[in-house]
Amino acid sequence: MDKKMINFAVIGCGLMGKEFASAVGRWLHLSGLNFKPRIIAVCDLNDDAMKWFTDNLDTIKYTTNDYQEILQDNEVDAVYCAVPHNLHKKFYVDIINAGKHLLGEKPFGIDQEANQEIMNAIQNNPDVLVRSSSEIPYYPGSYEVFHKVKSDDLGQIMEVEAGFWHSSDLNPEKPINWKRIQKTNGEYGCMGDLGLHVLHLPLRFGWDLKLLGASLSNIMKERPNQNGEMQECDTWDNAVLLCEGSSEGNSFPVTVSTKRIAPGHANTWFIKVYGTKGSIEYSTQNPKLLRVMEYEPGGKQVWKVEDVPHQSAYESITGGIFEFGFSDSILQMWAAFCEELIYGKENMSQPLYCATPEEAQKSHALFTDALNYYKSEVNS
Ligand SMILES: NC(=O)c1ccc[n+]([C@@H]2O[C@H](COP(=O)([O-])OP(=O)(O)OC[C@H]3O[C@@H](n4cnc5c(N)ncnc54)[C@H](O)[C@@H]3O)[C@@H](O)[C@H]2O)c1
């Protein structure tokens, strides 16, 4: 089958840039798709980071330290931009204005003002597809949650808990990096890093989220830098937001937690949705396990536990009994972005398109409200 090639450039060749390259390398894992991404150019200030790409991919025509070179290249159809948050505004706006399709990274601007400028550029370029990376909803268990809530099988929603928890920051000796400094990561701290991952599905369900209260913690106030000297670490480590969710005239509590210090948790993303007719719980901590309750009035309340099969949004060569992991979710997300780029949202073969700029914008409103709440109600 002749596949439609999408020529990509990567701007930012760090942790996430490499994940995209790996997904491109594993495209043969997906069955029956008639489109394929190809990375033809990479940009980073760090030449070693780009060397990893040229060592591992034979499709790269050039490397550059200046992303403007990529924006002027007519062969580049789309850009994956994975740079520190303080660069999102300038880079994303320039990419969109250059007419390149963009999969950007969260939080989509270091703050609400930066996010608004990105939204303005999107409005001025309606033919450019812009989406945000958010891969965890493509785990088979999350994908089941997506379908279950969308199907209205759960009855009236009574309560939702969702979170994303990390733990390596419990180690006070972990060196500081740009994600732990407000100037480069933003005032949102852990919310900017982890929050859109948590909010992607709740917002996709069409729930309005209004902030009721927030607890923000800066637990480790300093960390060693690369020279071993202690440096101020001024970002929020943990944030717990209590929101009022509402949907079709019904309201319910939604607890959103983003934590860099949740002892023992390595990339635990979870969602629990409780309804009058059914409930569902999923966590990447036990990535095959899905818990579902179907309830009939007067009947027993029994949780069913299932090992979910490997199947997610797009079919792959992997047998159903085999485990799914982080890099599989990245691959699935990229398939969703590429499919939407080729066929448009309405014609996709499955319904879970990538996180939208509007969803990112709503996440900014919530995080900004949380910062303001904390300043005025807790820390005044
Ligand atoms: N989707 C996810 O699961 C996930 C996970 C981690 C990070 N992220 C997001 O991805 C983005 C990047 O994070 P990361 O972990 O890959 O960071 P990283 O530090 O590993 O990589 C960032 C890269 O950007 C490069 N860079 C810095 N300034 C540049 C410039 N002026 N021009 C070109 N390149 C420049 C750096 O040299 C570095 O290689 C952030 O928005 C972050 O929030 C997403």
The ligand as an ORCA input file, in Angstrom:
! r2SCAN-3c Opt
* xyz 0 1
  N       3.527     14.505     26.786
  C       4.284     14.153     27.806
  O       4.085     13.113     28.411
  C       5.421     15.039     28.218
  C       6.428     14.543     29.056
  C       7.492     15.380     29.373
  C       7.518     16.677     28.884
  N       6.504     17.124     28.087
  C       6.513     18.519     27.544
  O       7.381     18.530     26.407
  C       8.039     19.790     26.318
  C       9.538     19.533     26.340
  O       9.846     18.764     27.480
  P      11.045     17.703     27.474
  O      10.848     16.861     28.675
  O      11.159     17.062     26.144
  O      12.260     18.695     27.719
  P      13.809     18.479     27.445
  O      14.524     19.452     28.304
  O      14.167     17.046     27.539
  O      13.947     18.919     25.908
  C      13.787     20.256     25.485
  C      14.748     20.489     24.323
  O      14.528     21.805     23.838
  C      15.792     22.296     23.442
  N      15.791     23.753     23.317
  C      15.875     24.681     24.302
  N      15.882     25.921     23.771
  C      15.797     25.759     22.418
  C      15.772     26.666     21.339
  N      15.843     27.994     21.506
  N      15.699     26.144     20.062
  C      15.635     24.812     19.870
  N      15.667     23.900     20.874
  C      15.747     24.386     22.137
  C      16.734     21.816     24.539
  O      18.099     21.869     24.153
  C      16.219     20.406     24.752
  O      16.902     19.456     23.933
  C       7.510     20.629     27.494
  O       6.441     21.418     27.052
  C       7.023     19.581     28.479
  O       5.982     20.039     29.326
  C       5.485     16.319     27.729
*
